[in-house]
Amino acid sequence: MSTDDERPEVPRTRAELRAAREAEAAAAAAAAAAAADDLSPSLSDGDGAEPASDSPGEGGGTERDGTPPGTDTSVVSPATRPTGGERPTRSTFVPPDAESTTTFAAHSGTDYAPVAPVEPNAGRKPKAEKKPKAEKQPKPEKQPKSAKAPQPQKQAEAPSAEEPAAPRDRRFLLALGSVLGILVLVGAGLGVVSLTQGPRITQVQVDPAEAIEASGSRVILTANQSLAAIDESQVTVEPAVPFTLDAAGRGVGIRFTVPLDDDTDYTVSVADAVGAGGGPSATLTTTFTTPPSTMFLLRRDADGDDKIFRTDLTGEKAVTVFAADKINDFRATSSQLVVSVEGDDGSQLLVMDREGKKQRELPLPGVGDVRDIQVSDRGGLVGYSYSDKELSDTEGRASVLVTQSLSGDDEPVVTEVGDKEANVFVWQFVPDSAAVLFIDFDGALSLIDRSTDAGVQSLGLATTIQGISRGTYTAIVERLDGAVVELNLADGTEVPLEASDPDYGTAITITPFPGGTLRHVVARDDSGVPSGQAIVRVDDDGKATPLAEVDSTGSILQACASPSGQYAAVVIAPNLAENPYDQMLLPLPENLETHLLDLRTGDEIVALTGFDASWCQMAPKF
């Protein structure tokens, strides 16, 4: 049997050369595998040689030393190749010479198509048939970036460096879902509570300090849902006070038509409140406390400045807020003081805050004198009686009624009747409005509302205006025949004022307050000479109770009630024989006392030096 070495040297085709190289490489690999168990440890560890690979590199490339992939560096010389099925003789490792290495490297770099494996030598265990390499597919034409379609598969096969983004996204989605779930559960829970418990209050608006100063203050309840219609019969206020109701949507507004008592706990309840969509009913309740009252008084000093001071009802916390050489009169609103200061060239009208600061002067119709100051807190107006300094029988204005804004934004307005400036004998602001009720020197009783252009409304003839009730739009006037009537200013109707029980006779002055009137009466002896004076409280039902009395040596100048009718201020001039008058435009005894009384019990609280209490609508007259 012949061997490969005995074959005649004939030219070989490229395919035959390739097949020969493949067979040679396969034989070398098989020999290396068979000898692996017997090799010295130095061959695998000592010289750093890498173990042989069973498969060639991709694309038929070479390893770093130029040897084809899969070729063991231990080689058998071609001169000693085994023939037939003989087992080759094992030899020691000999590095290939430079010529064979160069020649093999040159062959291994040649391009060739894959060929079928060569049959191994006889007697050897045949090697598993090698699968031919798939032909390289041509690269698809590169598309522009804008035209590239998304490649989900690539995203799925992204390198491990981007893998933490997915857990982060999952954690965020889980957290977001948890928060939304909690909100849904809370909302559902609140909805269940609302359906099972009915409406409830979420907000209360009230100004207790304003509530004791003026009528018309409000408490507004806001519910957590829109409410069905609320009737006044469902609303209660404790302690009781008259009110009006304005309810819509979620809001329930209670407007108090009179001022509230000071230092008092008030409870407002709305019974059987039901949501607009139905469901169970509930009672809406709130409580608030009003602050203790304060008041302003004027004290004149013959040897120094006159002073306006603010005090509590004990007189222990009196504080001077304004001082001037000659203070003729003043009035107070819930936020301001209006003061008339007397000078050689006429009056000055000053406006300031309740601390006596931020003073500014209001313009007057001319150079003249100001008397009888009154204010309309609700209308934001001040009114007064004005007379020119230069006055004669033919020139100048005397006792004209002037009104103007407390802000000073407009000019003074002189009241006219029939396009003629009216000389006014007595006048009053209607509480809680911008309307003025006045009697001119001809005895005509008229009403004019400064907030409208309705003009002057004639209400007949009268001799005096006793007072106007808060919150009722009802005036007490004395007609020319001496009859005292309650006149409804809205429609002009009137009814006689009921006598008191017991009857203390005709009153000099009558001052209304919420719940009754304060009447100033004079006691006379059998010959008609005054023997004493008294202030009598008369309730709405006619029951009369004396509050303050003086004998013939003294005189009562004025009585008025606190805004709510809780207290009374009575101005008394003691010992008239030794109490000289001052020389002011409003002349009064120099020594005046203001006695504060509790109208509910009749007890006197304190007596203070001074007069012109800010509770009164106007200054006293003597």
VMD Tcl script that draws the C-alpha trace (Angstrom):
set ca {
  {0.00 0.00 0.00}
  {1.41 3.35 -1.04}
  {1.61 6.51 1.08}
  {1.20 10.18 0.30}
  {5.01 10.61 0.34}
  {5.34 8.05 -2.46}
  {2.92 9.85 -4.74}
  {4.57 11.36 -7.78}
  {5.03 15.08 -7.67}
  {2.32 16.39 -9.95}
  {0.86 19.81 -10.12}
  {-2.09 20.35 -7.83}
  {-5.14 22.47 -8.31}
  {-6.12 25.15 -5.79}
  {-8.92 22.94 -4.52}
  {-6.47 20.06 -3.99}
  {-4.10 22.31 -2.12}
  {-6.92 23.49 0.10}
  {-8.04 19.95 0.76}
  {-4.49 18.96 1.60}
  {-4.15 21.80 4.04}
  {-7.42 20.89 5.68}
  {-6.37 17.24 5.97}
  {-2.99 18.21 7.40}
  {-4.62 20.49 9.97}
  {-7.14 17.83 10.94}
  {-4.41 15.25 11.35}
  {-2.34 17.59 13.47}
  {-5.32 18.35 15.67}
  {-6.10 14.66 16.12}
  {-2.50 13.92 17.03}
  {-2.42 16.72 19.53}
  {-5.62 15.47 21.16}
  {-4.25 11.93 21.40}
  {-1.01 13.14 22.96}
  {-2.59 15.58 25.43}
  {-2.64 13.06 28.29}
  {1.07 12.27 27.96}
  {2.40 15.79 27.58}
  {4.65 17.18 30.26}
  {3.14 19.82 32.59}
  {5.67 22.24 31.27}
  {3.96 22.14 27.87}
  {0.69 23.49 29.30}
  {1.94 25.65 32.16}
  {5.61 26.30 31.88}
  {5.92 28.06 28.53}
  {2.54 29.77 28.49}
  {1.27 27.91 25.35}
  {-2.54 28.09 24.94}
  {-4.54 24.88 24.48}
  {-5.64 23.98 21.01}
  {-9.06 24.98 19.75}
  {-11.28 22.51 17.94}
  {-12.82 25.14 15.72}
  {-11.23 27.69 13.47}
  {-11.77 31.44 14.04}
  {-14.57 33.23 12.30}
  {-13.90 33.88 8.66}
  {-10.79 31.63 8.57}
  {-8.58 34.21 10.26}
  {-5.30 33.39 12.07}
  {-4.38 33.54 15.73}
  {-1.99 36.20 17.05}
  {1.15 34.09 16.09}
  {-0.05 33.49 12.53}
  {-1.18 29.89 13.17}
  {-4.59 28.93 11.80}
  {-7.24 28.57 14.46}
  {-7.50 25.08 15.84}
  {-3.87 24.16 14.97}
  {-1.75 22.84 17.81}
  {1.73 24.30 18.08}
  {3.09 20.74 18.54}
  {3.62 19.50 15.01}
  {4.81 16.33 13.34}
  {7.39 16.81 10.64}
  {5.97 16.00 7.17}
  {8.92 13.58 6.64}
  {7.72 11.43 9.55}
  {3.94 11.57 8.87}
  {2.30 8.25 9.72}
  {1.02 6.20 6.89}
  {-2.18 4.29 6.69}
  {-3.54 3.41 10.12}
  {-0.20 3.39 11.93}
  {-0.12 5.44 15.15}
  {2.37 8.25 14.74}
  {5.47 8.23 16.79}
  {5.20 10.77 19.71}
  {7.88 13.39 19.58}
  {8.94 16.24 21.73}
  {7.71 19.76 21.05}
  {9.76 21.51 18.38}
  {8.77 25.01 17.30}
  {8.17 25.27 13.59}
  {10.96 26.80 11.64}
  {10.65 30.20 10.10}
  {10.11 28.90 6.56}
  {7.19 26.58 7.42}
  {5.55 29.24 9.57}
  {5.83 31.80 6.81}
  {4.51 29.41 4.19}
  {1.52 28.37 6.40}
  {0.67 31.92 7.23}
  {0.67 32.78 3.55}
  {-1.69 29.92 2.77}
  {-3.97 30.68 5.66}
  {-4.48 34.22 4.40}
  {-5.72 33.00 0.98}
  {-9.40 33.52 0.18}
  {-11.23 30.35 -0.51}
  {-14.69 28.92 -0.44}
  {-15.60 26.33 2.20}
  {-14.89 22.75 1.16}
  {-15.94 19.37 2.51}
  {-13.65 17.97 5.23}
  {-10.95 15.48 4.19}
  {-11.24 11.86 5.34}
  {-8.83 11.27 8.23}
  {-6.12 8.60 8.10}
  {-7.12 4.98 8.56}
  {-7.08 3.63 12.11}
  {-8.05 7.01 13.67}
  {-11.33 7.78 15.29}
  {-13.14 9.86 12.73}
  {-13.77 13.50 13.73}
  {-17.32 14.78 13.75}
  {-18.25 16.18 10.44}
  {-17.79 19.94 10.35}
  {-20.69 22.03 9.19}
  {-19.87 24.28 6.31}
  {-19.78 27.98 7.11}
  {-22.79 29.96 6.00}
  {-22.14 32.39 3.27}
  {-21.85 36.00 4.34}
  {-25.02 37.90 3.54}
  {-24.56 41.29 1.95}
  {-25.20 44.20 4.31}
  {-28.50 45.94 3.76}
  {-28.34 49.42 2.37}
  {-27.88 51.96 5.15}
  {-31.02 53.99 5.78}
  {-30.99 57.60 6.88}
  {-31.34 58.15 10.60}
  {-34.70 59.81 10.21}
  {-36.05 56.82 8.32}
  {-34.84 54.19 10.79}
  {-37.64 52.19 12.33}
  {-37.52 51.33 15.99}
  {-35.76 48.03 16.69}
  {-37.30 46.39 19.73}
  {-35.02 43.40 19.43}
  {-31.93 45.56 19.87}
  {-33.47 47.16 22.93}
  {-34.09 43.74 24.37}
  {-30.44 42.82 23.70}
  {-29.07 46.06 25.17}
  {-25.82 45.71 27.09}
  {-25.95 45.05 30.78}
  {-24.89 48.64 31.56}
  {-28.41 49.89 30.70}
  {-30.28 47.12 32.51}
  {-30.77 49.06 35.85}
  {-33.10 51.56 34.05}
  {-35.85 48.97 33.85}
  {-36.01 48.27 37.61}
  {-36.00 52.02 38.27}
  {-38.96 52.52 35.93}
  {-40.79 49.64 37.57}
  {-40.16 51.09 41.05}
  {-41.46 54.53 39.94}
  {-44.58 52.99 38.42}
  {-45.19 50.97 41.57}
  {-44.78 54.08 43.78}
  {-47.07 56.13 41.55}
  {-49.66 53.40 41.59}
  {-49.48 53.19 45.38}
  {-50.00 56.95 45.80}
  {-52.93 56.98 43.39}
  {-54.42 54.00 45.16}
  {-54.14 55.72 48.54}
  {-55.77 58.88 47.16}
  {-58.59 56.86 45.69}
  {-59.11 55.07 49.01}
  {-59.05 58.36 50.97}
  {-61.49 59.97 48.53}
  {-63.75 56.97 48.73}
  {-63.51 57.01 52.52}
  {-64.39 60.69 52.67}
  {-67.26 60.10 50.29}
  {-68.54 57.31 52.50}
  {-68.20 59.51 55.60}
  {-70.04 62.32 53.81}
  {-72.81 59.99 52.79}
  {-73.13 58.49 56.27}
  {-72.64 61.64 58.38}
  {-74.22 64.37 56.26}
  {-72.85 67.89 55.64}
  {-70.24 69.43 57.90}
  {-68.59 72.85 58.28}
  {-65.23 73.43 56.61}
  {-64.84 77.19 57.17}
  {-66.33 79.95 59.37}
  {-66.01 83.69 58.68}
  {-66.91 86.21 61.39}
  {-65.47 89.48 62.79}
  {-66.46 89.60 66.49}
  {-64.94 93.07 67.06}
  {-67.00 94.60 64.26}
  {-70.09 92.74 65.42}
  {-70.25 94.69 68.71}
  {-69.70 98.06 67.00}
  {-72.32 98.09 64.26}
  {-75.31 96.21 62.97}
  {-75.15 94.20 59.78}
  {-72.19 91.99 60.69}
  {-72.24 88.44 59.37}
  {-71.21 84.94 60.22}
  {-70.74 82.78 57.12}
  {-70.65 78.98 57.35}
  {-69.15 77.03 54.46}
  {-70.10 73.35 54.18}
  {-68.18 70.55 52.51}
  {-70.91 70.12 49.90}
  {-73.74 72.04 48.27}
  {-76.79 72.18 50.50}
  {-80.47 71.87 49.89}
  {-82.56 75.00 50.56}
  {-82.19 76.35 54.12}
  {-85.13 78.06 55.85}
  {-84.83 80.65 58.65}
  {-86.72 78.29 60.93}
  {-83.71 75.93 60.81}
  {-81.35 78.62 62.18}
  {-80.97 79.45 65.86}
  {-78.67 81.98 67.54}
  {-77.91 81.77 71.26}
  {-78.20 84.21 72.97}
  {-81.10 85.22 70.75}
  {-80.54 88.10 68.34}
  {-82.53 89.12 65.24}
  {-81.00 88.07 61.92}
  {-81.63 87.54 58.23}
  {-80.57 84.50 56.21}
  {-78.81 84.24 52.87}
  {-77.94 80.67 51.85}
  {-76.79 79.37 48.48}
  {-74.60 76.49 47.35}
  {-72.21 75.54 50.14}
  {-72.53 78.87 52.00}
  {-74.94 79.84 54.78}
  {-74.78 83.55 55.69}
  {-76.44 84.87 58.86}
  {-76.62 88.68 59.04}
  {-77.26 90.18 62.46}
  {-79.59 93.17 62.13}
  {-78.38 94.66 65.44}
  {-74.94 94.77 67.07}
  {-73.99 91.93 69.41}
  {-73.23 92.05 73.13}
  {-69.61 92.31 74.21}
  {-67.67 89.56 76.03}
  {-70.29 86.96 75.13}
  {-70.18 83.44 73.65}
  {-72.51 83.12 70.66}
  {-73.60 79.80 69.17}
  {-75.06 79.64 65.67}
  {-76.74 76.39 64.58}
  {-78.36 75.24 61.34}
  {-80.53 72.19 62.03}
  {-81.38 69.43 59.56}
  {-78.95 70.57 56.87}
  {-79.07 68.16 53.92}
  {-76.82 67.92 50.88}
  {-78.25 69.05 47.56}
  {-78.04 65.47 46.33}
  {-79.83 64.04 49.36}
  {-78.45 61.80 52.06}
  {-78.53 62.06 55.87}
  {-79.07 65.39 57.62}
  {-76.73 67.08 60.08}
  {-76.64 70.13 62.35}
  {-74.05 72.75 61.43}
  {-72.85 74.54 64.56}
  {-70.20 77.15 65.32}
  {-69.34 79.24 68.39}
  {-67.45 82.53 68.65}
  {-66.72 85.01 71.44}
  {-67.04 88.79 71.19}
  {-64.38 90.99 72.83}
  {-64.99 93.35 75.79}
  {-66.32 96.81 74.88}
  {-64.31 100.02 74.78}
  {-65.55 103.57 74.33}
  {-64.23 107.08 73.68}
  {-64.91 110.12 75.87}
  {-64.04 113.82 75.60}
  {-62.66 115.66 78.62}
  {-62.21 119.42 78.49}
  {-59.55 121.09 80.62}
  {-59.70 124.83 81.35}
  {-55.97 124.90 82.17}
  {-54.60 122.62 79.44}
  {-55.39 120.68 76.30}
  {-58.69 119.00 75.79}
  {-58.34 115.23 75.39}
  {-60.12 112.35 73.70}
  {-59.37 109.10 75.50}
  {-60.26 105.46 74.97}
  {-61.21 103.37 77.98}
  {-62.57 100.01 78.96}
  {-65.74 99.81 81.02}
  {-63.83 99.84 84.30}
  {-62.03 103.11 83.58}
  {-58.72 101.52 84.65}
  {-57.21 101.37 81.17}
  {-57.86 104.90 79.89}
  {-55.45 106.02 77.15}
  {-55.33 109.47 75.53}
  {-55.48 109.17 71.73}
  {-55.78 112.85 70.72}
  {-55.26 116.24 72.40}
  {-55.76 119.81 71.21}
  {-56.33 123.26 72.66}
  {-60.07 123.35 71.93}
  {-61.92 120.18 70.90}
  {-65.51 121.11 70.18}
  {-66.89 117.68 69.23}
  {-65.94 114.26 67.87}
  {-67.51 111.04 66.61}
  {-66.15 107.52 66.14}
  {-66.65 104.84 63.48}
  {-65.44 101.25 63.66}
  {-62.08 102.32 62.23}
  {-61.79 106.15 62.43}
  {-62.24 109.25 64.57}
  {-63.65 112.51 63.22}
  {-62.73 115.53 65.37}
  {-63.85 119.17 65.18}
  {-61.18 121.50 66.51}
  {-62.09 125.10 67.23}
  {-59.74 127.92 66.20}
  {-59.74 131.71 65.88}
  {-60.40 131.49 62.14}
  {-63.12 128.87 62.40}
  {-63.29 125.11 62.72}
  {-61.01 122.38 61.39}
  {-62.37 118.93 60.65}
  {-59.77 116.19 61.16}
  {-59.95 112.48 60.35}
  {-57.59 109.96 61.98}
  {-57.45 106.31 62.94}
  {-58.69 105.15 66.36}
  {-55.17 105.50 67.75}
  {-55.12 109.22 66.88}
  {-52.59 108.68 64.07}
  {-52.61 109.27 60.29}
  {-54.32 112.64 60.68}
  {-55.67 114.51 57.67}
  {-57.95 117.51 57.25}
  {-61.24 117.47 55.36}
  {-62.15 120.53 53.26}
  {-65.06 122.67 54.51}
  {-67.55 124.65 52.41}
  {-65.76 127.82 53.51}
  {-64.31 129.53 56.55}
  {-66.79 128.87 59.31}
  {-67.91 126.85 62.31}
  {-68.83 123.16 62.52}
  {-71.38 121.76 65.02}
  {-73.41 118.60 65.55}
  {-71.01 116.11 63.94}
  {-72.45 112.71 63.05}
  {-71.08 109.78 61.04}
  {-72.57 107.06 58.90}
  {-70.28 104.07 59.31}
  {-72.13 102.07 56.69}
  {-72.28 104.94 54.20}
  {-68.73 106.15 54.87}
  {-69.99 109.71 55.40}
  {-69.61 112.53 57.89}
  {-72.30 115.16 58.34}
  {-72.40 118.41 60.28}
  {-74.15 121.74 60.68}
  {-72.11 124.53 59.11}
  {-72.24 128.32 59.44}
  {-69.99 130.87 57.75}
  {-67.69 132.91 59.99}
  {-68.81 136.13 58.34}
  {-72.54 136.10 58.82}
  {-75.12 138.85 58.56}
  {-78.80 139.26 57.84}
  {-78.13 139.40 54.11}
  {-74.93 137.42 53.60}
  {-73.52 134.09 54.64}
  {-74.90 130.64 55.32}
  {-76.33 129.66 58.70}
  {-76.90 126.11 59.95}
  {-76.80 124.39 56.57}
  {-76.53 120.60 56.54}
  {-73.32 119.38 54.89}
  {-72.31 115.81 54.08}
  {-69.08 114.50 52.57}
  {-67.04 111.33 52.26}
  {-64.77 110.36 55.12}
  {-62.12 109.49 52.54}
  {-61.94 113.14 51.42}
  {-62.35 112.12 47.78}
  {-65.22 114.54 47.13}
  {-66.24 118.09 47.90}
  {-68.66 118.98 50.71}
  {-72.31 118.78 49.63}
  {-74.80 121.29 51.06}
  {-78.32 119.84 51.39}
  {-80.92 121.57 49.25}
  {-84.68 121.47 49.23}
  {-86.34 122.84 46.09}
  {-82.98 124.00 44.66}
  {-82.38 126.10 47.76}
  {-79.89 125.46 50.55}
  {-81.87 124.37 53.60}
  {-81.32 125.85 57.05}
  {-81.60 122.82 59.30}
  {-82.85 122.91 62.88}
  {-82.22 119.26 63.81}
  {-81.05 116.22 61.84}
  {-79.84 112.60 62.18}
  {-78.26 109.91 60.02}
  {-80.46 106.86 59.64}
  {-78.43 104.01 61.21}
  {-76.88 101.50 58.82}
  {-77.51 103.67 55.75}
  {-76.44 106.84 53.96}
  {-79.87 108.46 54.45}
  {-80.38 111.73 56.38}
  {-83.56 112.72 58.24}
  {-83.87 116.44 59.03}
  {-86.26 119.23 60.02}
  {-85.68 122.68 58.54}
  {-86.50 126.01 60.15}
  {-89.97 125.86 58.59}
  {-90.74 122.60 60.44}
  {-90.70 120.40 57.32}
  {-89.57 116.83 58.01}
  {-87.62 115.43 55.05}
  {-85.54 112.39 54.12}
  {-82.74 112.28 51.56}
  {-80.59 109.26 50.70}
  {-77.06 110.20 49.69}
  {-76.49 106.82 48.04}
  {-79.19 107.43 45.40}
  {-80.50 110.21 43.16}
  {-84.07 109.86 44.41}
  {-84.11 113.40 45.76}
  {-85.84 114.72 48.88}
  {-88.78 112.79 50.35}
  {-91.27 114.91 52.34}
  {-92.64 113.35 55.55}
  {-94.86 116.12 56.88}
  {-94.24 118.58 59.72}
  {-92.50 117.93 63.02}
  {-90.92 119.78 65.89}
  {-88.10 117.38 66.77}
  {-86.50 114.02 65.98}
  {-86.16 111.96 69.15}
  {-84.21 109.07 67.67}
  {-84.06 106.34 65.01}
  {-84.04 102.64 65.86}
  {-81.17 100.48 64.61}
  {-82.11 97.81 62.14}
  {-85.78 98.85 61.86}
  {-85.73 102.03 59.72}
  {-88.21 103.52 62.22}
  {-87.90 107.03 63.64}
  {-89.50 108.48 66.77}
  {-90.62 112.05 65.98}
  {-92.79 114.63 67.67}
  {-95.44 116.20 65.50}
  {-96.58 119.82 65.68}
  {-99.55 118.89 67.87}
  {-97.24 117.32 70.47}
  {-98.02 113.71 69.55}
  {-95.00 111.35 69.64}
  {-95.17 108.73 66.88}
  {-93.14 105.87 65.46}
  {-92.67 106.72 61.79}
  {-91.79 104.04 59.23}
  {-89.30 105.78 56.95}
  {-89.76 103.19 54.22}
  {-93.46 103.70 53.56}
  {-94.35 106.79 55.63}
  {-96.81 105.00 57.95}
  {-96.85 105.88 61.64}
  {-98.32 104.71 64.95}
  {-98.45 106.49 68.37}
  {-95.67 105.66 70.78}
  {-97.09 103.63 73.63}
  {-96.92 105.09 77.16}
  {-94.80 103.31 79.71}
  {-96.08 101.19 82.56}
  {-96.02 102.85 85.02}
  {-96.48 106.11 83.16}
  {-93.76 108.62 84.03}
  {-95.27 111.35 81.88}
  {-93.98 113.10 78.79}
  {-90.31 112.46 78.03}
  {-87.90 115.27 77.14}
  {-85.80 112.93 75.00}
  {-86.40 109.36 73.79}
  {-83.43 107.31 72.61}
  {-84.18 103.95 70.96}
  {-81.97 100.91 71.44}
  {-82.42 97.23 70.45}
  {-85.11 96.02 72.84}
  {-86.61 99.31 74.01}
  {-86.07 103.03 74.66}
  {-84.31 105.25 77.18}
  {-86.61 108.08 78.23}
  {-85.49 111.24 80.00}
  {-88.30 112.41 82.26}
  {-88.63 115.34 84.70}
  {-90.44 115.18 88.01}
  {-92.31 118.32 89.06}
  {-93.93 119.45 92.26}
  {-97.50 120.62 92.59}
  {-96.60 124.07 91.31}
  {-94.80 122.72 88.23}
  {-91.26 123.42 89.41}
  {-88.76 120.62 88.51}
  {-87.94 118.55 91.54}
  {-85.75 115.95 89.92}
  {-84.85 114.07 86.72}
  {-84.53 110.42 85.81}
  {-83.61 108.05 82.98}
  {-86.21 105.32 82.63}
  {-85.71 102.16 80.65}
  {-88.88 101.12 78.79}
  {-88.93 97.66 77.20}
  {-90.67 96.93 73.92}
  {-93.61 95.59 75.92}
  {-93.94 98.94 77.79}
  {-92.51 97.88 81.14}
  {-90.64 100.82 82.73}
  {-87.66 100.65 85.11}
  {-85.84 103.77 86.50}
  {-82.06 103.60 85.94}
  {-80.54 106.90 87.05}
  {-81.93 109.83 89.06}
  {-80.74 113.27 90.14}
  {-82.31 115.85 92.40}
  {-82.96 119.46 91.55}
  {-79.32 120.44 92.19}
  {-78.07 118.51 89.19}
  {-79.12 117.88 85.63}
  {-79.09 115.00 83.15}
  {-77.72 116.17 79.81}
  {-77.87 112.97 77.74}
  {-78.56 109.24 77.83}
  {-77.66 106.75 75.15}
  {-77.16 103.01 74.90}
  {-74.28 100.89 73.68}
  {-74.75 99.59 70.11}
  {-76.37 96.32 71.27}
  {-78.41 97.88 74.12}
  {-76.33 96.04 76.70}
  {-75.12 99.16 78.53}
  {-76.20 102.78 78.98}
  {-74.13 105.95 79.26}
  {-75.82 108.77 81.23}
  {-74.18 112.22 81.24}
  {-74.83 114.17 84.45}
  {-73.86 117.74 85.41}
  {-73.69 117.74 89.22}
  {-74.15 120.77 91.45}
  {-75.17 123.21 88.74}
  {-74.95 126.20 91.06}
  {-71.17 125.79 91.31}
  {-70.55 124.32 87.84}
  {-69.82 127.16 85.35}
  {-70.13 126.80 81.59}
  {-67.17 126.81 79.25}
  {-66.87 129.23 76.33}
  {-66.92 126.74 73.44}
  {-69.16 126.65 70.38}
  {-70.95 123.84 72.20}
  {-71.12 125.40 75.68}
  {-71.40 122.88 78.51}
  {-70.74 122.80 82.27}
  {-67.08 122.33 82.97}
  {-67.64 119.40 85.35}
  {-69.40 116.49 83.63}
  {-69.65 112.84 84.61}
  {-70.57 109.83 82.48}
  {-72.21 107.03 84.46}
  {-72.09 103.56 82.87}
  {-74.94 101.20 83.76}
  {-75.81 97.60 82.92}
  {-79.18 97.80 81.16}
  {-79.96 94.14 81.89}
  {-79.59 94.46 85.66}
  {-79.81 98.21 86.24}
  {-76.54 98.20 88.20}
  {-74.06 101.05 87.83}
  {-70.65 99.90 86.60}
  {-68.52 103.03 86.96}
  {-68.64 106.83 86.78}
  {-66.06 108.46 84.49}
  {-64.96 112.08 84.13}
  {-65.91 113.31 80.65}
  {-68.80 113.35 78.19}
  {-69.70 112.85 74.52}
  {-69.55 109.04 74.69}
  {-68.83 107.47 71.33}
  {-71.87 105.20 71.78}
  {-74.08 108.26 71.30}
  {-75.12 109.35 67.83}
  {-74.47 113.03 68.62}
  {-73.03 115.27 71.31}
  {-75.18 116.35 74.28}
  {-77.05 119.65 74.31}
  {-78.01 121.72 77.30}
}
mol new
graphics top color blue
foreach p $ca { graphics top sphere $p radius 0.5 }
foreach p [lrange $ca 0 end-1] q [lrange $ca 1 end] { graphics top cylinder $p $q radius 0.2 }
display resetview
